[in-house]
Amino acid sequence: MSPLEERRKSAASAWFNALRDRICAAFEAIEDDYAGPDAADAAPGRFSRRAWDHAGGGGGVSAVMRGRVFEKVGVNVSTVSGTFPDDFRGRVPGTDESGAYWASGISLVAHMRSPRVPAVHMNTRHIVTGEAWFGGGADLTPSLPDTDLNAAEVADFHAALKACCDAHAPADYPRFKKWADDYFYLPHRGEARGAGGIFYDNLASGDWEADFAFTRALGETFLELFPRLARRRMNEPFAAEERAAQLVRRGRYVEFNLLYDRGTQFGLQTGGDVEAILMSLPPVVHWP
């Protein structure tokens, strides 16, 4: 690995860790600001961090919070390296001749206590094999998709992602939006997991700095956007029927992440920490 490639890997890993710290601080501030009907019943949530080691090299830190606004939110960062097993080679770009890989990234999933605040996912990553590229995305999952309760939140979410993409040449909002619509889809249900967002992978435009700048911009956009959306409805009372619908909707999240999610498969295939990989699963879920 050349000195330039090593500097790039270090810069990407440092960014993911710094972004994690800022997101955790922003989410704890939301917990502090909660003023709903039951605000006095529990203390504001705080993140608990747990470090883990990767057998091939490196490791990560899983940060999880259970609070008054966030029923469960996990923010994971990892920087790992190793060799893919033979049956996984060729499924990842640049691994046909060698199964060696290096990967660093941040992954976040937030399941909200109130069904009036959408669940959200965001991740960005940098992967180096025989090739080097960025990937990631963000998507929103309202608990009550058959109503227009979160129409404004969905519109604001997509508008912010579009603006982020439009400001960076390597990004392509229409393509990334369609990619998310196609990716976050449950074929066995014939329905989308949520309200979509953007998804991109194998981003290697030939300008590494531009690709990294867009990946950072997505993190900055999320950090500005989601706390604002969460605060919009977090203090509103909700009905028992809304909570019941939320728990059923969470079942779709579980089905997607266990059956189709590439990050879950990547983590398990590369010997990642099981608890960190499965932190995306909600704490309570119902199937009718």
N, C-alpha and C positions, 0 to 999 in steps of 0.2 A: 504494500500500500504506500503510495507516494505521500510526502509531507503535506501536499495540498489536500489530498483526500482525507488524511488524518485530521487536518484543521477543520475541514467541512464536517466531518463526523462529530467532532468535539463541539462545534458551534450549534449543530442541530440538537444534540443531546442537552446542552446547556439551556437552549431555548425551551425545550419541553419541560424541563425541571422548573425554570423560572415561571413559565405560564401556569404550571400546577400550583405554585405557591400563591400567585395572584388570584386564581380562581377560587382556591380554598378560602382565602381571606374575604373575597367578595361574597361567597356563599354563607360564611359565618356572619357577615354583616347583615345579610337578609334574615338570618335566624334572630339576630338582635332586634331587628326592626319589626318583627311580627307583632301585630296588634289585633289578632282575631279574637273571637268570643272566648276561646279557651287559652289565651296567651299566658294567664297566670298559673295554669295547671302544670307546666313543665318549663324547665330551664332551656335557654337557647342551646341548640346542638353545637357540637364541636367535633372536628375531624380527629380520628385516631389513625396513626400511621404505623404500618408494619412493613419492614424490609424483608425481601426474599432473595435468595441466590439462585442463579441459573446454572445447570450442570455444565453446559458448554462454555460458559464464561459470562461475566456480568451479572445482572439481576435487576431488581426494581423495587419500588415502594408503592404499596397499596394504601390509599387514604380513603377512609369510609366515615360518613357521618349519618347519624339517625337523629332527626330533630323535630322541631315544631312545624316547619315548612317543608323540609326535605324528609320524607319518610325514610328514604335510603338514597344516598348519593355516593358514588365511588369515583375517585379520580386517580387513575393509575399512571405511573411513568415507569418506563423500563428501557434499559439498554443492554441488549443480549447479543451473543454470538455463538456460533457452533456450526454443525453440519447437518443438513437435512437427511432424514432416512431415505433409502433408495426409492421407496414408493412415493415420495413426495417431490423428488427431483423432477425437473421439467415442468412442474405445475407453477413454478415461480420463475419469472424471467431471470436469465443469467445463471441458471443452475443445471443446464444440460451436461456440461463437462465437469463441473465441481458443485458439490452440495453446500459449499461454505457460504455463510451469510453473516451479516451484521445488521441489527435492526434497533432503532430507537424511536420512541413515540410516547404520546399521551392519549389516554382513552378515558372518556367520561360518560357516565349514564346517571341521570337523576330521575328518581320516581318520587313524585310530590305527594304530600299527604292530602291536599285538597284536590278533588276531581276537577276543579275549575282552573287549575294550573296545569298546563300540558307537561308530560314527561319529555325529556330531551336527551339527545346523544350527540357527542362530538368527539372526533378523534383526528389526529394528524400524526404522520409517521415518516421516517426516512429509512429506506432499506438499501443495503449494498450487498450485491452478490457479484457475479461477473459484470453486472450493470448496477446503476445507482439511480434511484428515483424517489419521488414523494407520493404520498397518498393521504386520503382522509375524507372528511365530510362532516356534515351536521344535519340532523333531521329532528322534526318535532312530532310528538304523538299526543294529540288531545285525547282525553278520556271519554269524551262524549262526541264522537265524530259525526253522529247523525243529527246533531244540532248545530246552530250557528253561534254557540256560546263563545268559541275561541276564534271566530272568523277574523277579528282584528289582529290577534296574536299571530295567526298563520300568515296573514298578509304582510305584517311587519317583518316577520321572520324571513320570508322569501325576498322581500324588498331589500333587506340588509345583505343577504347573501348575494343577490344580484349586483348590488353596488360594489361589494367586495370583489366579485369576479370581474366586473367591468373595469375596475381600476388596475387590473393586473393582466398583462398580455398573455401569460401562459394559460390563464383560466378561460373557460368557455361556459358561461352560465347556462345557455339552453342545453348544451350537451351534458353538463354536470347535473343539471336538474333531471333530465330524462334518465341519466344513469342512476340517480337515486330512486326515481319512480320505478325503474325496472329492478333495481337491486333490493329495495326494501318492499318486497312483494311476497305474499304467501301463496304459492301456486295451489297448495292443497285446499286453501280457503277461497281462492279466487278474489282476494282483496289485498289492498295495501296495508302495511303495518301501521301507517299513520298518515300525516299530512305532507310527508316528503321534506326535501331540502336539497342538498347537493351531495354528490359522491364522486370521487375521482381516485384513480390509481395509475401507477406506471407513468407519473408525470415526469418526463425527462425531455424538456423542450430543446435542450442543447445549451441553455443558459441556466446553470445551476443557481446562480444568485437570484435570478428572477423567480425560479421555481420555489426557492426557499422564502423569498419575500412574500409570495402569495400564500404559502403555508403559514407564515407568521401572521399575515393579515387575517386569515380565517380565524386564528386563535384570538386576535384582538377584537374582531367583529363579534365573536361569540361572547367574549368577556364583557363587552359593552351592552350587548343585546339581551341575553337571557335574564340577567338580574332585573333589568327594566321590565321585561315581560312577566317575570314571576311576581314582582311587586304589584302588578296591576290588579290581580284578583286574589292574592294570597290571604287577605283579611276577610273575604266574603264568606258568610255562612253557606253551607251546602246541605242538601237533602240526603236522607239515607238511600234513596233510589239512585242518586248520582254516585254515591260511594260504591254501591253495588255494581253499577255499570262500569266504573273505573276498574274494579277488581277483575271483572270478566275481560275487559279490554287488555289488561296486563297479560292475560293468557296468550294473546297474540304475540306479545313481545317475547315471552318465553319460547314459544314455538319457533319464531324466526331465529332467535339467537342460538338455540340448540340444534336446529335442523340446517340452517343455511348460512349463518354468519361466518365470513372468511376469517375474521379476527379470532373467533373462538377456535376454528379449525387450525389456524396458524399457531396459536398459543399451545394447544394440546399436542400438535405434531412436533413442536420444537421443545417440548419438555418444560413449558412455562409453569408458573405457580397456579395451581388449580383454583384456589380461592380468588386470586386476582383475576383470572380469566372469567370466572363465573360471577364476579361482583355485579355484572350488568343485570342479573336476575332480580326481580322485585321481591320484597320481603313477605308480601301477602298477595295471593292471587286465587281467583276462583274460576272454575270451568262449569258452565251450566249443565 
